[in-house]
Amino acid sequence: MLAQRFLIILLGFIFSFAAASQPDPWKISAPVIDPSAYYGITVANGMIGIVSSPEPFRVKDVVLAGAYDLYGRGRVSNFLRSFNLLNMYLEVDGHRINGGDAKDMQQELDMRYANFTSKFEYTDKASVSYTYYSLRHLPYTVLMDVTITAKRDISISGASVMEAPDALKDVQNYYNEIDRPHVVISLLTSSAKSPAGKLLMCASNTFLFNEKHGQEPRVIHEMWDNNMHLMKFTRKINAGETYRFSIAGSSITSAHHDDPLNEAERSAIFAKLEGRERLISFHKKAWDELWKSDITIEGDLQAQQDVHSMLYHLYSFSREGTALSPSPMGLSGLGYNGHVFWDTELWMYPALLVLHPELAKSMIEYRFQRLEAAKRNAFSKGYKGAMYPWESAETGVEETPVWALSGPFEHHITACVAIAAWNYYCVTQDKTWLKEKGWPILSETANFWTSRVERNGPGKYDIKNVVAADEWAENVDNNAFTNAAAKANLQFATEAAKVLGLTPDGDWMNVANNIPILKFADGVTKEHAAYNGEGIKQADVNLLAYPLKEITDPKQIRKDLEYYETKVPIEGTPAMTQAVFTTLYARLGDGEKAYHWFKDAYLPNLNPPFRVIAETRGGTNPYFATGAGGILQSILMGFGGIEITPKGLIQIKSALPAHWKKLTITGAGPEKKTFAVNK
């Protein structure tokens, strides 16, 4: 009997341990923090990104979407770090807690409700935790919530520290108290000019206390130097008592508002008087709405967590009702200067278009508002219509550093923008939008291609001297992806005209029908005219099967796959390349081969402790939202079989990996459809 009871206890322990070690579908935890192997994870609301740090009460970066200035790398516009308005310090009995004091530090990202928590023990005096949010319902506002449980009687001092990044200049610091009968509001505010003086950048903080008015701690302001000042309070906590306070802050620039200094303070006041509970409640409701569009994988808990992380990041890096478009690294830092590439339209956009068309609409609005700049860009190169820049920032002019040949020559971006515009109509069936915004993009980009081709006879309307989608192929002729994307652009412009009852330019289809797609003697699609089997940086030919549908014969798709999958090197290939292989093999019915490439697309690129994706295996530049977008497409359009058609979303046949029991996609398209694939 005793032995049986011992066995039951042992089995219970084993199962409990196994359950505890299983990946949580919604939370990514770091039970041990090693600062030497730490890559921060981002909490963002589509406007403000907060990047985590291993140091207590510190954040690595605060990145504000849409804020650029001409400084630093490449003589082009760069993303700007915002005021680090969530840094603070905590003193216990006069000692300021540092990294060495924070014992048993644990951190956790809650993807379901987009918050990040750190907790630790401080000697035998206190247990400490803090959670921060980039509030989804308030685009310019963040919240830090701090909880201290005293193990014995202690005195604490909490300080909110406002720091200006080194690149900013003419920093001005302000402190104000607004005294009303029902509340006292302490405002810690800073403003500064961006490096070249283009923008006024502003931020403001305030404390939120739980005590009744008149009983809250007294707040003191201290000015340390021009780049940093703080406000702080002191309070005694009895043994066994738990004390909570919060810091709410807002960051905004003259790129977002005509009066950013006052608006930053108004936003902080608004957060103060809304109060912690209402702020968190509305934030959670906003994320409840986002997660109504979800992907569920039965039979692979780690894949489920990873896919949720990818979705979480794309949701976090985009926002409804804006004209903003995410860069390859989203709001996770200053990677790629915060510029917008084809990474948006071809890689991130399709997944968001399927799951949240309203988020995708902001991205295509970004391009619509820069159509005139694209027309000027075409004019400068001797072409007609609109030619979108390879790298774009605030104004829509070419922002590629001059040493990168992709600026003058990587022209397929123009077709990528047009395809995104057409797909927005296909998914939403919004003819008013198509007439007012989609048609101008489609028609002007089609006009670009009719002027871009060199007409050398039937079937030889060549597109020469381009940087290929495979960017290791520079200044080549008749690149497969460029040519096929141009054809799609011309075809979709023609279809759009018919939908709107307009007469399309007859030259559009004339050109489309004469753009060549080259082949090797054995029938394999040739990447470009001079291609002879070299290694490729990223997907090019295989994109003709998906998403372009230029190649539809399964035998040809497999032939091209089997050739080009051997041309991808182990190092230097961005994550989305293998995602294309995943999508195509799943559509060909080979679930196991698809799963091989699914794993290969991102597992070697993960960095600790939160499994953040870098651009390449062994890379150190997370978070690579482009790769996440490609991998999500491999789930939605590959394993899930979703297809975007002129009549909306449909589902085609696909295959799952052997151990996946079921894949369910909920909340797809404007009708919020459910698509499922069963084993």
C-alpha positions in Angstrom: 0.0 0.0 0.0 2.8 2.4 0.9 4.7 1.5 -2.3 1.6 2.1 -4.3 1.0 5.5 -2.6 4.7 6.4 -3.2 4.3 5.5 -6.9 1.2 7.7 -7.2 3.0 10.6 -5.6 6.0 10.1 -7.9 3.9 9.9 -11.0 2.0 13.0 -9.9 5.4 14.8 -9.5 6.6 13.6 -13.0 3.3 14.7 -14.7 3.4 18.1 -12.8 6.9 18.7 -13.9 6.1 17.7 -17.5 3.1 20.0 -17.5 5.2 22.9 -16.1 7.8 22.4 -18.7 5.4 22.5 -21.6 5.3 25.7 -23.6 2.5 28.0 -22.6 0.5 29.1 -25.7 0.2 32.7 -24.4 3.2 33.3 -22.2 6.9 33.3 -22.8 8.9 33.0 -19.6 12.5 33.5 -18.7 13.0 31.9 -15.3 16.7 32.8 -15.3 18.1 36.1 -16.6 21.6 36.1 -18.0 22.5 39.6 -19.1 25.3 38.3 -21.4 22.8 36.3 -23.4 19.8 38.6 -23.4 17.8 39.9 -26.4 14.9 42.0 -25.3 11.3 41.5 -26.3 9.0 44.3 -27.3 5.7 45.5 -25.9 4.0 47.8 -28.4 0.7 49.2 -29.5 1.4 50.1 -33.1 2.8 53.5 -32.1 5.1 53.1 -29.1 7.5 50.1 -28.7 9.1 49.3 -25.4 12.1 46.9 -25.5 12.9 45.0 -22.4 16.1 45.0 -20.4 17.7 42.5 -18.0 18.3 45.3 -15.5 15.6 46.0 -12.9 13.4 49.0 -13.6 15.1 49.7 -16.9 13.9 49.4 -20.5 16.4 49.2 -23.4 14.6 51.4 -25.9 11.4 53.4 -26.5 10.7 53.6 -30.2 8.0 55.9 -31.6 6.5 55.0 -35.0 6.7 57.7 -37.7 9.4 59.8 -36.0 12.4 60.3 -38.4 15.2 62.8 -38.8 18.2 63.1 -41.1 21.1 62.0 -39.0 23.6 59.3 -38.5 23.9 56.3 -40.8 23.8 56.7 -44.5 22.8 60.4 -44.8 19.2 59.4 -44.9 16.2 59.6 -42.5 16.6 57.4 -39.4 14.2 56.2 -36.7 14.5 58.1 -33.5 14.7 56.8 -29.9 12.1 58.5 -27.8 12.5 59.7 -24.2 13.0 56.7 -22.0 9.9 57.6 -20.0 9.6 54.2 -18.1 13.0 54.1 -16.5 12.8 54.4 -12.7 14.6 53.4 -9.6 13.6 51.9 -6.3 15.4 52.4 -3.0 14.7 50.3 0.1 15.9 51.6 3.4 18.1 54.1 1.5 19.8 51.5 -0.8 19.1 51.8 -4.6 18.4 48.3 -6.0 20.7 47.4 -8.9 21.1 44.3 -11.0 23.2 42.5 -8.5 20.6 43.0 -5.8 17.7 41.5 -7.8 17.8 37.9 -6.8 15.9 35.2 -8.6 14.9 37.6 -11.3 12.2 36.2 -13.6 10.6 37.9 -16.6 7.5 37.0 -18.6 5.7 38.3 -21.7 2.0 37.9 -21.7 1.1 37.8 -25.4 -2.6 37.5 -24.7 -2.8 40.9 -23.1 0.5 42.5 -24.3 2.3 43.2 -21.0 5.7 42.4 -19.7 6.4 41.5 -16.1 9.7 41.3 -14.1 9.8 40.0 -10.5 12.6 39.4 -8.0 13.5 39.2 -4.4 15.5 41.9 -2.6 17.4 40.3 0.3 15.1 39.5 3.2 13.3 42.8 2.9 10.9 42.7 0.0 9.5 40.9 -3.0 9.2 43.2 -6.0 7.4 43.0 -9.3 6.6 45.4 -12.1 4.6 45.2 -15.2 4.5 47.6 -18.2 2.0 48.1 -21.0 2.0 50.1 -24.2 -1.7 50.8 -24.0 -3.5 49.6 -27.1 -6.4 52.0 -26.8 -4.2 55.1 -26.2 -1.6 55.3 -29.0 0.9 57.6 -27.3 0.5 56.3 -23.7 2.3 53.7 -21.6 1.9 52.4 -18.1 4.2 50.9 -15.5 2.6 49.1 -12.6 4.9 48.4 -9.5 4.1 46.1 -6.6 6.2 45.7 -3.4 5.5 43.2 -0.7 7.5 44.0 2.5 8.9 41.0 4.4 9.6 43.3 7.3 9.1 47.0 8.1 10.8 49.0 5.3 11.0 52.5 3.9 10.9 52.8 0.1 11.6 55.7 -2.3 10.3 55.3 -5.9 11.5 57.6 -8.6 10.3 58.1 -12.2 13.4 59.1 -14.2 13.0 61.0 -17.5 16.0 60.6 -19.8 16.7 62.1 -23.2 18.6 60.0 -25.7 22.1 61.4 -26.5 21.1 62.2 -30.1 18.5 64.7 -29.1 19.4 68.4 -28.5 18.2 71.5 -26.8 16.6 69.5 -24.0 14.1 71.4 -21.9 12.8 69.9 -18.6 9.6 70.9 -16.8 7.8 70.0 -13.6 4.3 71.1 -12.9 1.7 70.3 -10.2 -2.0 70.7 -10.9 -3.9 71.0 -7.7 -7.7 70.3 -7.7 -10.0 69.6 -4.9 -10.2 65.9 -5.9 -6.7 65.3 -7.2 -3.1 66.5 -7.3 -1.3 65.8 -10.6 2.5 65.8 -10.7 3.8 66.1 -14.2 7.4 65.3 -15.1 7.9 66.6 -18.7 10.7 67.0 -21.2 11.0 68.2 -24.7 13.9 68.2 -27.2 14.7 68.8 -30.8 15.6 65.9 -33.0 19.2 65.7 -34.1 18.8 68.0 -37.2 16.1 70.1 -35.6 13.3 68.7 -37.8 11.0 67.5 -35.0 10.0 68.6 -31.5 9.9 65.5 -29.3 8.0 65.5 -26.0 7.2 63.2 -23.2 5.4 63.5 -19.8 4.9 61.2 -16.8 2.7 61.2 -13.7 2.4 58.9 -10.7 -0.8 57.0 -10.0 -1.3 56.2 -6.3 -4.0 54.0 -4.7 -4.3 56.1 -1.6 -7.3 58.5 -1.2 -6.8 62.1 -2.1 -5.0 63.8 0.7 -3.3 60.6 1.8 -1.1 59.9 -1.2 2.7 60.4 -0.8 4.3 63.8 -1.4 6.1 64.0 -4.7 9.5 65.8 -5.0 11.2 67.0 -8.2 14.9 66.8 -8.7 16.9 68.2 -11.6 20.1 66.3 -12.2 21.4 67.6 -15.6 20.0 68.8 -18.9 19.3 65.3 -20.1 17.8 63.8 -17.0 15.4 64.8 -14.2 13.1 62.9 -11.9 10.2 63.0 -9.5 10.1 60.7 -6.5 8.2 59.9 -3.3 8.9 58.1 0.0 6.7 55.8 1.9 6.9 53.3 4.8 5.6 49.8 4.3 4.9 47.5 7.2 5.9 43.8 7.3 3.4 41.7 5.3 1.9 44.7 3.5 1.7 45.0 -0.3 2.0 48.4 -1.7 1.3 49.3 -5.4 1.8 52.4 -7.4 2.0 53.1 -11.1 3.6 55.5 -13.6 1.7 56.6 -16.7 3.4 58.5 -19.4 3.0 59.7 -23.0 5.4 60.4 -25.8 4.5 62.3 -28.9 6.3 64.4 -31.6 5.5 67.2 -34.0 5.3 64.5 -36.7 2.1 63.3 -34.9 0.6 66.5 -33.4 0.9 70.2 -34.0 1.3 70.9 -30.3 3.3 67.9 -28.9 4.4 69.5 -25.7 1.0 70.3 -24.4 -0.5 67.2 -25.8 2.0 65.0 -24.0 0.9 66.6 -20.7 -2.7 66.3 -21.6 -2.3 62.6 -22.4 -0.6 62.0 -19.1 -3.4 63.9 -17.2 -5.9 61.8 -19.1 -4.2 58.6 -18.0 -4.0 59.8 -14.4 -7.7 60.6 -14.2 -8.7 57.4 -16.0 -6.9 55.5 -13.3 -5.0 52.2 -13.4 -8.0 49.9 -13.4 -9.8 51.6 -16.4 -6.5 51.9 -18.3 -5.8 48.2 -18.0 -9.4 47.2 -18.7 -9.7 49.1 -21.9 -6.2 47.8 -23.0 -7.4 44.2 -22.4 -10.6 44.8 -24.3 -8.6 46.1 -27.3 -6.5 42.9 -27.3 -9.5 40.7 -26.9 -10.7 42.2 -30.2 -7.4 41.5 -31.9 -7.2 37.9 -30.7 -10.6 37.1 -32.2 -8.5 36.5 -35.3 -6.2 33.7 -34.2 -4.3 30.6 -35.3 -4.7 27.4 -33.3 -2.4 24.4 -33.7 -3.4 21.1 -32.0 -0.6 18.7 -31.4 2.5 21.0 -31.3 2.6 23.3 -28.3 5.9 24.8 -29.2 4.8 25.7 -32.7 1.6 27.2 -31.1 3.6 29.4 -28.8 5.9 30.5 -31.6 3.1 31.3 -34.0 1.3 33.3 -31.3 4.6 35.2 -30.8 4.7 36.0 -34.5 1.1 37.1 -34.6 1.6 39.1 -31.4 4.5 41.0 -32.9 2.7 41.8 -36.1 -0.3 43.0 -34.2 1.9 45.0 -31.9 3.8 46.7 -34.8 0.7 47.9 -36.7 -2.3 50.1 -35.9 -5.7 50.7 -37.3 -6.6 54.2 -38.5 -3.1 55.4 -39.3 -1.0 55.9 -42.4 1.9 54.0 -40.8 3.7 51.0 -42.1 6.2 48.8 -40.2 9.8 48.4 -41.0 11.5 45.0 -41.0 12.2 45.2 -37.3 8.9 46.8 -36.5 9.0 48.8 -33.2 11.8 46.6 -31.7 14.6 49.0 -32.3 16.3 51.2 -34.9 17.1 48.3 -37.3 17.1 49.3 -41.0 16.7 52.9 -39.9 13.0 52.2 -39.4 12.5 52.3 -43.2 9.7 50.6 -45.1 10.6 48.0 -47.8 8.9 45.3 -49.7 9.1 43.5 -46.3 5.8 45.1 -45.6 3.8 44.4 -48.7 5.1 41.0 -49.7 5.8 39.5 -46.2 4.0 41.1 -43.3 0.9 42.6 -45.1 -0.7 39.4 -46.4 -1.1 37.7 -43.0 -2.6 40.9 -41.5 -4.8 41.4 -44.5 -6.3 38.0 -44.0 -6.7 38.3 -40.2 -7.3 42.1 -39.7 -8.0 44.0 -42.9 -8.2 47.2 -40.9 -4.6 46.9 -39.9 -3.5 46.2 -43.5 -5.5 49.2 -44.6 -3.1 51.5 -42.6 -0.2 50.0 -44.5 -1.7 50.6 -47.9 -2.8 54.1 -46.8 0.9 54.8 -46.2 1.6 54.0 -49.8 -1.4 56.0 -51.1 -0.3 59.1 -49.3 3.1 58.8 -50.9 1.9 58.2 -54.4 2.9 61.7 -55.6 6.4 61.2 -54.3 6.5 57.9 -56.2 5.5 59.7 -59.4 8.3 62.2 -58.9 10.7 59.3 -58.4 9.7 57.8 -61.7 10.1 61.1 -63.4 13.6 61.5 -62.1 14.7 58.2 -63.7 13.0 59.0 -67.0 9.9 56.8 -66.5 6.2 57.4 -66.5 3.7 56.7 -63.8 4.8 55.9 -60.2 8.0 54.2 -59.1 8.0 53.5 -55.3 11.4 53.8 -53.5 13.2 50.7 -52.3 13.5 52.3 -48.8 10.8 54.8 -47.7 10.4 56.8 -44.5 8.2 59.8 -43.8 8.0 61.6 -47.1 8.1 58.7 -49.5 11.3 59.8 -51.3 14.1 57.3 -51.9 15.8 56.8 -48.5 18.3 54.0 -49.5 21.9 55.0 -48.6 23.8 55.6 -51.9 26.2 52.7 -51.3 23.3 50.3 -51.6 22.5 49.7 -55.3 19.0 48.6 -54.4 17.9 52.2 -54.2 18.2 53.0 -57.9 17.6 49.4 -59.2 15.4 47.2 -57.0 12.2 48.1 -59.0 10.0 45.1 -58.0 8.9 47.1 -54.9 6.6 49.1 -57.2 4.8 45.9 -58.3 4.7 44.7 -54.7 2.8 47.9 -53.6 0.3 47.5 -56.5 -0.3 43.8 -55.7 -1.0 44.7 -52.1 -3.5 47.3 -53.2 -5.3 44.8 -55.5 -5.3 42.2 -52.7 -6.9 44.7 -50.3 -9.8 45.0 -52.7 -10.0 41.2 -53.2 -10.3 40.5 -49.5 -12.6 43.4 -48.6 -14.5 43.8 -51.9 -14.6 47.6 -51.1 -15.2 49.2 -54.5 -15.3 52.7 -53.0 -11.8 52.2 -51.7 -10.7 50.7 -55.0 -12.0 53.7 -56.9 -10.6 56.3 -54.6 -7.2 54.8 -53.5 -6.5 51.5 -55.1 -7.1 52.6 -58.7 -4.7 55.5 -58.5 -1.9 53.2 -57.2 -2.7 50.4 -59.7 -3.0 52.6 -62.8 0.1 54.7 -62.1 2.3 51.7 -61.3 1.0 50.0 -64.4 2.1 53.1 -66.4 5.5 52.7 -64.8 6.0 49.2 -66.2 4.8 50.1 -69.7 7.6 52.7 -69.8 10.1 50.5 -68.0 10.2 47.6 -70.4 12.4 47.6 -73.4 10.4 46.5 -76.4 12.6 44.1 -78.4 9.9 42.2 -80.3 7.1 39.7 -79.4 7.8 37.9 -76.1 10.8 40.2 -75.6 9.6 43.2 -73.6 12.7 43.0 -71.5 13.2 44.5 -68.0 16.9 45.1 -67.9 19.4 46.3 -65.3 17.6 45.5 -62.0 18.6 44.3 -58.5 16.7 41.0 -58.2 14.5 39.9 -55.3 17.5 37.7 -54.7 19.6 40.7 -53.7 22.9 38.9 -54.4 22.0 39.3 -58.1 22.7 43.0 -58.9 22.3 44.8 -62.2 20.9 41.7 -64.0 18.4 41.4 -66.9 15.0 39.8 -66.9 14.9 38.8 -63.2 12.2 36.2 -62.7 10.4 37.8 -59.8 10.7 41.3 -61.1 9.2 40.3 -64.5 6.4 38.2 -63.0 5.5 40.9 -60.5 5.4 43.5 -63.2 3.0 41.2 -65.2 0.8 40.8 -62.2 0.7 44.6 -61.6 -0.4 45.1 -65.3 -3.0 42.3 -65.1 -4.5 43.6 -61.8 -4.7 47.2 -63.1 -6.6 45.8 -66.0 -9.0 43.8 -63.8 -9.5 46.8 -61.5 -10.5 49.0 -64.4 -13.1 46.4 -65.4 -14.5 46.2 -61.8 -14.9 50.0 -61.8 -16.5 50.1 -65.3 -13.5 51.9 -66.8 -11.6 51.2 -70.0 -8.1 49.9 -69.2 -5.2 51.0 -71.2 -4.8 48.4 -73.9 -1.0 48.6 -73.7 -1.1 47.2 -70.2 -2.0 43.7 -71.3 0.1 44.0 -74.4 3.1 44.5 -72.2 2.1 41.9 -69.7 1.8 39.3 -72.5 5.3 40.0 -73.8 7.4 40.1 -70.6 9.6 37.0 -70.7 10.0 34.4 -67.9 13.3 32.7 -68.7 14.0 28.9 -68.5 17.0 26.6 -68.4 17.2 23.9 -71.1 15.8 21.4 -68.6 12.7 23.5 -67.9 13.7 24.9 -64.6 12.7 28.6 -64.3 15.9 30.7 -64.6 16.4 33.4 -62.0 17.8 35.9 -64.5 19.5 36.1 -67.8 23.0 35.5 -66.5 22.1 33.1 -63.7 24.2 29.9 -63.7 23.4 28.1 -60.5 24.9 30.4 -57.9 23.8 30.5 -54.3 20.8 32.7 -53.6 20.3 35.1 -50.7 16.5 34.7 -50.6 13.4 33.5 -52.4 13.0 34.7 -56.0 11.9 32.1 -58.6 9.8 30.2 -56.1 7.7 33.4 -55.5 6.3 32.9 -59.0 4.2 30.0 -57.7 3.2 31.8 -54.5 2.1 34.5 -54.2 2.2 35.5 -57.8 0.5 32.5 -59.3 2.5 33.0 -62.5 3.4 29.3 -62.3 0.5 27.0 -61.5 1.5 23.6 -62.8 2.4 21.4 -59.8 5.1 19.6 -61.7 6.8 22.9 -62.6 6.4 24.2 -59.0 8.1 21.1 -57.6 10.8 21.2 -60.3 11.7 24.8 -59.3 11.5 24.0 -55.6 13.8 21.0 -55.8 16.3 23.1 -57.8 16.4 26.3 -55.7 16.1 24.7 -52.3 19.6 23.4 -52.9 20.9 27.0 -53.7 20.1 28.4 -50.2 23.3 28.6 -48.1 23.3 27.8 -44.4 24.2 31.3 -43.4 23.0 34.7 -44.6 19.5 33.7 -45.8 16.6 35.7 -44.2 13.9 33.7 -42.4 11.2 34.2 -45.0 13.0 32.2 -47.8 12.3 28.9 -46.2 8.8 30.0 -45.4 8.1 30.1 -49.1 9.3 26.5 -49.5 7.0 25.6 -46.6 4.0 27.2 -48.3 4.6 25.5 -51.6 5.3 22.0 -50.2 2.1 22.2 -48.0 0.1 23.2 -51.1 1.7 20.3 -53.0 0.5 17.9 -50.3 3.9 17.2 -48.7 3.3 18.0 -45.1 6.5 16.6 -43.8 8.7 18.4 -46.3 6.8 21.6 -45.5 7.3 21.1 -41.8 11.1 20.6 -42.3 11.3 24.0 -44.0 8.9 25.5 -41.4 11.3 24.6 -38.6 14.3 25.7 -40.7 12.8 29.1 -41.4 13.1 30.3 -37.8 14.4 27.8 -35.2 18.0 28.5 -36.0 17.3 32.3 -35.8 15.9 32.3 -32.3 17.7 34.3 -29.5 17.3 33.9 -25.8 15.6 34.2 -23.5 12.3 35.0 -25.3 12.7 33.1 -28.6 12.9 36.4 -30.5 13.6 36.0 -34.3 16.7 37.4 -35.8 17.0 38.0 -39.5 19.4 35.2 -40.1 20.6 32.1 -38.2 23.0 33.3 -35.6 21.9 36.9 -36.1 21.7 39.4 -33.3 19.2 41.9 -34.7 15.7 40.8 -33.5 12.8 41.2 -33.8 12.6 40.3 -37.6 9.0 41.0 -38.3 9.6 40.3 -42.0 10.4 36.7 -41.2 7.4 36.4 -38.9 5.2 37.6 -41.7 6.6 35.0 -44.1 6.2 32.2 -41.6 2.6 33.2 -40.8 1.8 33.1 -44.5 3.2 29.5 -44.5 0.7 28.7 -41.8 -2.3 30.6 -43.3 -1.8 30.1 -47.0 0.4 26.9 -46.8 -0.8 24.5 -44.2 -4.1 26.4 -44.0 -4.7 26.6 -47.7 -6.2 30.1 -47.7 -6.2 31.7 -51.1 -6.9 35.4 -51.9 -9.1 35.6 -55.0 -11.0 38.4 -56.7 -14.1 37.1 -55.0 -12.6 37.0 -51.5 -11.0 34.3 -49.4 -11.3 30.6 -50.4 -9.6 27.5 -49.1 -7.7 25.1 -51.3 -6.3 21.7 -50.5 -3.2 21.5 -48.4 -1.4 19.1 -46.0 -0.4 19.2 -42.4 2.6 17.7 -40.7 2.0 14.2 -39.3 1.9 15.2 -35.6 -0.4 18.2 -36.1 -3.9 17.1 -35.3 -5.7 20.2 -36.5 -5.1 23.7 -37.7 -7.9 26.3 -37.1 -7.8 29.9 -38.4 -10.5 32.1 -36.8 -11.7 35.6 -37.7 -10.4 35.7 -41.3 -11.5 38.5 -43.6 -14.2 41.1 -43.1 -16.8 38.3 -42.5 -14.6 36.8 -39.7 -14.7 33.3 -41.3 -13.2 30.1 -39.7 -11.0 27.9 -41.8 -9.9 24.5 -40.5 -7.6 21.7 -41.7 -8.0 18.3 -40.0 -5.5 15.5 -40.1 
